[in-house]
Structure formats: C-alpha cells, structure tokens
Amino acid sequence: MRYPIAYAISIAIALCLVIGHYVGGIGHFAMPLLGFAFMPIADRWAGLSHWPSESALKKMNPAKERAFEAALIGAAFVTLVTLAWGLWVAAHETLMWWQFAGLAVSIGMLTGYVGIVVAHELMHRASLMHRALAWVLMSVTIYPHFCIEHIHGHHPRFATPDDHATARRGESFYLFLPRTIFGGLASALRIKPAPVLVAYTVILVLGMAIYRWLGTSALTLLLIQAAVAILLLEGINYLEHYGLLRARRASGHYEPAGPGHSWDTSYYLTNINIFNLGRHTDHHSHARRPYYRLRHIEEAPQLPYGYATMFLIALMPPLWFYIMNRRLDTWQANALRRHSGQNEVMHFSKKA
C-alpha cells in the first residue's frame, strides 16, 4: 500500500478490541470475528496489489519513509498499551469465563498479528533501539528466543531440512507446531544461550510481579495471549515455506535464496495488516530491506489466498494437502520447464 496511514490500521484494530469488550456479549470476540470471519471475505474482495513498482521506489522520498517508520513504531506501542489495558481489566473487572476467554484470545491475536509482526521487522534493523523494542515485543508473548533463532537460525537455514521453521511436504500444522517451537528454542540456546536465558529470567520476574500486583487472572491472561500469539506466529511460518527446499550443491552448501523458496501473497489487505510480510521471497533475499520497499516477485510461488484464509485451511490438514500439494507440484513442474528452457537457450547461444 502506497499510503503510510494505511499501516496505522493497528490503532483501528485495538479500538475494535477495546470497544468490543465494553459493548459486551459477542463483542468480547471482536478479534476472532474480524480476523477469521470478516478478513477472508474482505481480503478476497479487495484483491491483489503489486505495489511498489520500481518507479515508485525511485520516487520515494525521506519524508514518506519517516511516515512508514512512524506507523511501524506506533503499532509497537499500540500493542504494548493494549496488552497493559487487558491485564488491568483482568485484574479489576469481574468477567465470566467466556468473556475472559474472548478478551484473552482477542489480545493474543493483536500481539500475534501486530506485535510479533512488528518485532520481526525491527529485529532485522541495524539500530540497537529497534532491536531492543523487538525483544520487548517478543518477551511479552513469552517467545524471546525467536529474536536469536529467526536471525541466526532460520534465515541461514530456511528451505532446508535443517530448519525447524520450514514445514515439510506432507507435514500437518499439528505436527509442525511442536517441532518448530521446541526445535527453535533448542537452536537459539545453542547459538546464543546467554541472551536467551537472561530474557526468560526477566520474563519470570515480570510474571511474578504481575501475579503479586495484579493477581491470578492477569497472569492467566498473559499466558493465554502468549499462547495464541505463538500459535499465529508459527502458523505464518507454516504457510511461508511449506514444501519448498533449496538444492544442495556438491560442496555441501545450499543454493542461495531465490524465488522458489518462499510462498508469497500479494493480497492487499493481508499485506496492510502484516506490514508486507507476504512479500516473503524479497524479504529472504534482502533481509534488511524495510517493509515498505519489499517487492512483489512474479516468479515466486503464490499462495491462493491471504494469510487469514490460509491459516484456517492449515487447521484442516486434508484440505491443506489437497490444495497446497497440487499447487506445489504445479509450481515445481513449471519451474523445471523454465529452467530447462533457459538451459536450451544458453546451449544454443554457446553453439552460435
């Protein structure tokens, strides 16, 4: 989306969550309804967007870039403020179990689909302040090791059998989930144990403080929202690399990241909501490229729907395999034909 204000949608999302709580009734489930009932329909209706073009990137000026950055940082603080509000509500209001569940799940969807997505963007930045904010956002979802594993584990190893966050062909989301959670944690502890242990110690102290000052309900909400956020994060990981592998060369090294190693989506509303994370091929090729400069890659395999729809499909493995295995086979067959055609052209050129 070319207008920075569009990425301030996190404010509207948080307002829907808060208003839904005070309206009561079904309003407590504002986020699940918006995310998994309204979003798939609206995403399909709004269609695709291939912005930015190369000409649009050349015309982008510093003032506009600052506006895009402000939307990102604003979303981080909206997430933290809304979570703090939710903890206060859990501690000071009397809620029935289903009201509490709706509130906790709704906040978890915000921290997962906004907070963690923003953290992912910030952890790739060079600025120490940005990376520190990423650690804060990942810590409130009780998943701080992701800051280590994603940068030093997933990015070098993605689309290989060594990567815990790359779903294998025929692997259901339910089998992938424990493998990526525990495998990612073990990997982060091997890569940089000290910061991971410090982060979890801080989280433990924070949890004890919340229990001491706000009580059991607030601590329970913190744990539930974290579980929901982690579920959504790993759901995105499942979508992004399912069944795609890089070729291993005779040297033992894998081929560089390219258009065949990540599933992309250019659905308009999906990418506004997740800061263009659907442009995943370009992200893996240029990890430091800011979200507003990520490009649609025509050669990359494309998901048939936006992330919300694909996540719902992933929860039904037979349907997921029916759709995605066929799509994977078709894309790989077409890629093989393209590769063969290029070899024939090169061979002809050499003869000429």
Secondary structure, DSSP 8 states (H G I E B T S, - for coil): ---GGGGGHHHHHHHHHHHHHHH-GGGGGHHHHIIIIIHHHHHHHH-B-----HHHHHH--HHHHHHHHHHHHHHHHHHHHHHHHHHHHHHHS---HHHHHHHHHHHHHHIIIIIIHHHHHHHTSS-HHHHHHHHHHHHTTT-TTHHHIIIIIIHHHTTSTT-TTS--TT--HHHHHHHHHHHHHHHHHHH-HHHHHHHHHHHHHHHHHHHHHH-HHHHHHHHHHHHHHHHHHHHHHHHHHTT----B-TTS-B----TTSS-B--BHHHHHHTTTTT-HHHHHHSTTS-GGG----TTS-B-SS-HHHHHHHHTSHHHHHHHHHHHHHHHHHHHHHHHHHHHHHHHHHHH-
